């Protein structure tokens, strides 16, 4: 790349440079955490005990608070100021990371992870909001592209950092690492307070909606995780399930009636938005369940170290990063519908190919081919999926549309991992893995069916359609990698 080209890609003012650096680092921390924790689960189980139940809670406690609060985080940013909310999120993430690293029991770690999810909910939305408010025109697209590219790198370095830390040091190191970048960018972030837009005190914050969402999600998740230990006949299982269902019904009623809801239900009257989010729910549930189970199986049954297991699951991510823009461009030209259909079918085929897993495990013949096919499917569907959903909502509501889709993806992972104990059984075995692979493939097939039936290609606009589609793809490839 020539020097002039490089300069054109750089922010033009010192303030914009600071905004972009802070946004990238803050998002990178939150995204990296999700990738490294999965690899540490077997080591956490060995040291703190609790079996599969604690391993599920270590992931789901974080996703529960993150998924429930990520929608309200945007309102908090508008009300209190984006730099201020980012400061709160960054400080909270650093403190709760230390709490996770110092946890002396599984229960303490789970509580710390739930608190960490609250802080994480403040990081990513506020980071992107700062970019959008600080850049405009072509510079904004370039800034978002750089943000997506750098944060997507977390999907590559996460397994390596996590695996090496677990194998050579301790699983606790993966949490302590978060403190270093948080402290490094704190002085830069503090200087951005002056750039915060005037606070809009006229808008209310949907605290009740956030509370009902957390109870509505938390009750069923608790029930499905703990039923393996207590049984369905226990009041400690069915009572939270009933309370959660009631809370979720009240949440939907509240969101339909409140003036400024955290989840605007009217958006689901838009066909592509509604069907696209249904496909998202199934597809990302499949991704979360598949990688949760495979990551643990490769270590606990397959005998791999954390570093090798992390690298073993990288092919899909690498293919996604290499191919997302290409398939996004094709979807921009031909429409997203069939890419969103074929992609999940390939993902399902990839996981079904791993049904050849036997003892002893042979990664190169039993796992690697399926991961390659899965990666091709993921690259085919991610950019078209995001572009179809965001392209369906009015431009003025693209921010909330993106937040809703992000929340749906997180909640999909939360729910599917809560069911892992029901699917796999109380301990990891080859039969349990087979069950999980079949359910994962079924989720992808449901996502493909939802896309084929529900998604409609937008009307072609001569001279503009292909450009807009490609642009969306270049920005969305990273987003998909982050969520997966």
N, C-alpha and C positions, 0 to 999 in steps of 0.2 A: 504494500500500500504506500502511495506517495505521501510526502509530508503534508501537502495541501489537503489531501483526502482525510488524513488523520486529524488535522486541525478542524476540519469541518464537522467531525463527529464529537468534538469536545464541547462542553458547556462554555458559553461566551463570557460569563461573569463569575467572579469569585463566589458569590452567593449561590449561584446555580451549581458550581462545583461542590460546595459544601453540602447542599441539599442532596445531590446525587450520591455522594460518598456515604452520607448518613443513611439514606434510604436503602442502599445496597447492603451495607453492613448489618443494619437492623433486621432486614428481611432474611439475609443470609443466616443469621444466628437462629432465628425461629425455624427456618426450613431445615437447616443442618441437624437440629435437634431431633426431628422426626426420623431421619435416616440412621443416626448413630444409635438411638435408643433400641430399635428393633434388634440390632446385632448384639446388644448387651444383655438381652433378656435371659439367655441360658446362664450366663455368669451371675446375674442378679438372683436367679432362682437357686443356684448352688449356694450362694452366700447367705441370702436372707430367707430361703425356704418359701413355702406357700404354693409351690407347684404352678400349674397352669393358671389358676385363679389370680395369683399375684401378677403373673406375667401379663394377663389380660388387663388387669387394673392399671398397671404401669403405663400402658398405652392409652387405655380408654379414659382414665381420670383426666389426662391432658386434653384428649379430643372432646370430652364432655364440656368442659368449661370453655374451650376454644370455640367449638361449634355453636354453643348457646350464646356466646357474647360477641362473636365476630361481626354480627349485623349491627349491634348497638354501638360498636366502637366508632363507626363513622359519625354517628350523632355526637358522641363524646368529643371527637376531634373538632367538629364544627362549633361546639358549645364552649370548650375550654381552650382551643388552640391546638393545631396539629403538632407543633414542636413540643408543647407542654405534655400532651398525651404520649408522644413518643418517648419523652424523658421518663414519664411514669412507667411506661411499658418496659423500657430498657433497664431501668433500675430494678423493677420488680422481677424481670427475667433473670438478672444477675443474682439477686438475693435468693430467689427460689431455686436457682441452679445450685448454689452453694448448699441450700437445705437438702436438695436431692442427693448431692455428693456425700453429705454427712449422715444420711439416713441410717439409723441403726436397726430398724425393722422394716419389713415390707409395708406395714400400715403407714409408717411415717413417710416412706418414699411415695406411697400413693397419694397421701394428703399433699405432699410437696409438689407432686406432679399436677394435681388439680389447681393449686395456686399458680404454678408455672403456666398453665393453660390460660388463666385470666390475663397474665402479663403478655403472653403470646398473642392474644386476641387484639391487643393494642398496637402491636408492632407492624404487621404487614399492611393492614388497611391504611394506617396513618402514613406509612412510608410512601405508598403509591399516591395517596392524596397530596402529599407534599410535592411530589414530582409534577402532578397535574396542575397544581396551583402555581408552580414556579416556572414552568415551561409552557410555551404555546406554539402552535403551528408545527412545521416540520421538526423543530427542535424537540418538541414534546414526544413525537413518535420515536426519534432517535434515543431520547433519554429513557423512555419506557423499554425500548429494545435492549439497551445496555443493562438496565435493571433486570430484565428477564434473563438475559444471557448470564450475567454474573450470579444471580440467585439460583439459576438452574445448575450452576457448577456445584452447588451443595449436594446435588444428587450423585455427583461423581466422587467428590472428595469425602463425603459423609461416610460411606462404607469403609474407605481406607483409614480415615482418622479413627472411626469407631473401632474397627477391627484391630488396628495396631495398639490402640489404648487398652483394649480389653485383653489382648493376648500378652502384651509386654508389661503392662502396668496394672491397672485395675479398672473395672467398669465405672468407678467413681470419677475417674479422670474426665470422662466424656461430658460430665456436667460442669466440672471446674473450668474446662476450656472456655465455656461461654463467657466467663468473666473477663477474659483478656480483651476481646474486641469491644465489649461493652464499655470497659474503662477507657480504651483507646479513643473511641469516638465521642465520649461524653463531653469533652471541652468544645468540640466542633458543634455538637448538638446544642449546647448551652448558648452559643452565639447565634443560633437560628431563632431564638425566642422573638427577636425584634422583627423577624420576617412573617410571624404569624398574622394571618388576616384578622380583622376586627371580629370579635366573638359575636355570634348570632344568638343572643339570649332569647329571641322570640320563639325559637324551636324547642319543643319539649323532648325529653329523653324517655324512651319507653322502658323504664325500669321494671314495671310490672310484667311486660312482655318478656324481658330477659329472664326474670325470675321464673315465670311459668314455663318458659322453654327449657330452662335448666332442670326443673323438677320433672317436666314431661319427658325429657330424654333420659334423665338420671334414674328414674324409677324403674322403667323396663330394663335398662342396661344393668342395673344392680341385680334385678331378678334373674336375668338370663345368665349372668356370670356366677352368681352365688347358688343357683339351683343345683349345680353339680355337687356342691358341698353340703347343702342343707336339705335339698329335695323340695318338690313343688308343694308338698303338704305343709311346709313350714310357713307360719305367719310372717316371718322375716323375709320370705320370698314373694308370696302372693300379695301381701299388703302394699309394698312399694310398687308392684306392677299395677295394682288398681289405682293407687294415688297418681302414678305417672300418667296413666291413660286419661284420668279425669283432668289432670293439669294440662295435658296436650289439647283436650277438647276445649277447655277454658281459654287456652292460648289462642286457638284459632278463632273463637268467638271474640276475644278481646282485640285481636289484630284486625278483624273485619269491622269493628265498631270504633276503634280509637282514631283520632284525627291524624296523628303522625306515627303510624306503625313501624316497627323495626322490620317487619316482613309484609310488604305491600301485596296483599293477596290478589289485587286486581291485575297484577302482571301475569298471573297464571291463566288469565283469560286469553292471552296471546298464545296462539297454537304452538309455534316453534319454541317459545320460552317454556311452556308447560311440558311438552313432550321431551324437549332437550334436557330439562332438569330431571325428568323421570329416567331418561337414559343415563344421565350422570349418576343418579343414585345407584342404579344397578351396576354400572361399569366400575365406579370407584369403590363400591362395596366388594366387587370381585378382585380388584387390584389389592385392596387392603388385606382381605382375607388370604388371598393367594400368597402374598409376600410374607405376611405374619407367620403362616404355617410353614412355608418353605424355609424361611430364615431360621426358625427354631429346629426344624427337622434336620436340616443339613448339619447342624452342630450337635444336637442331642442324640440323634440316631445315626446320622451319616459320619460322625466323628471329625468333621471339619473344625478348624480353628475359626475364630470370629473374623479374622482378616481374609482368609480364603473364602469363607461363606459370603462375605460382603462382595468380594470380587466376582464370585460365582453368579451373583444376581445382577451384575452390572450390564450385561449385554443389551437387555431391553432398554435401559436408560440411555445408553450410547446411541443405539439405533434411533430412539425417539429424538434426541438432540440433533442427529444428523439429518433425519428425514422429515421432521415436522414442517419446516418451511416449504419443502417441495410439495408435500401432499396438501398443505394449506393453500398453495398457489393453484393446484389442480381443482381443489374444492371451490376456490374463488371463481374459477372459470366454468366449472360444470355444475356447481351447487353442492351442498354438504351432504345431502340425504344418503346417497349410496356409499360415500366414504364412511359415514357414521354407522352404516350397516355392515359393510365388509370388514372394517377395522375390528369391531368386537367379535366377529366370527373368527378372525385370525387369532385374536387373543384367547378365545375359548379353545381353539385347536391347539395352541401352544401349551396350555395347561393340561389338556387331555393327553398330549404326547408324554407328559411326565408320569402317566399311569404305568409306564414301563419300569419305574423305580423298583429295584430289588435289593436284597441284602446279599453281598456287600454293595454299597452304592458306587456306581460308576458315573461320575458327573458328565463326562464328555459324550456318553451315549444315551444317558437317561434324563438329563436335565438341560444341558446346553442347547440341543436342537430346539426344544420347546421354548426356551427363553428367546432364541433368535426369532422364531415365528411370532411369539408374543410381542417382541419389540417392534416388528414390522406392523403388526396390528395396531399397537399403541400410536406409532408415528402416523398411521393412516387416519386415525379418528380424532386425536386430541385437538389439533387446530380447527378442523371443520366443526367439531362439537362446540367449542368456545365461540367461534365466529357465528354459528347459527343462533346461539342463545343471545349473544350481545347484539347481533344484527337485527334481532326481532323486536328489541325494545327501543323506544324513542331515544335519540342521542342524549337528551337531558337526563335520562334515567339509566344511562350505561353504568354509572358507578354503583347504584344499588342493585342493578341486574347482575353485575360481576360479583358483588358481595354475596348475593343470594346463591349464585351458582357455586361460589367457593364454600359457603356454609353447607350446602347440600353435599358436596364432595367430602367434607370433613365428617359430617353426620353419617354418611354412608359407611365410612371406615369405622366410626364409633359403633354402629349397630352390627356390622358384620363381625367385628372382633368380639363383641359381646356374645355372639352366637357360636364362637369358635369352640367353646367347651361342649356345647350340645352336639356339634358336628364331629369333632375329633374324639371326644371322650375324655375321661379324667387324665389320661397320660398319652404322650405321643407314641403312636405305633404306625406301622406301614399301612394298616387298614384305615386308621384315622386320617392319614395323609390322603389316601385314595378318596375317602369321603369328602374331604375338604377340596380336593381338586375337582371332583364332580360338581360340587355346589358352586365353586368358583366359575367353572365353565358354564353352568346354568345361569348364573348372574350375567355373564357376558352375552349369552344367547338372548336373554330377556332384554338387555340393552340394545342388541341388534334389532330385535323385533319392534321395540318401541320406536327406534329411529326409522325403520322401514315404513311402519304404519303411520306415525305421527308427524315426522318432519316433512316440510314442503320446501322445495328449492325456491328462493326468491326470484322474482321476475328479472330477467337479464336486462342490464342497462348498458347500452352500447358505449364502449370506450371507458367505462368506469368500473364495471363489475370485477374484472380480473385484477385490477390494481388494488381495489379495496380488499378483495379476498386475500391477496398475497400479503398485504400489510397486516391484516388481522392474524394471518398465520405466523408471521415473523415474531409478533408479540406474544402469541399464545403458546408457542412451543415450550417456552420456559414455564408458563403457568401450569401446563399439564404435568411437566416434570416435577414441579414443586408438589403438586397435590398427590401425585403417585408415590 
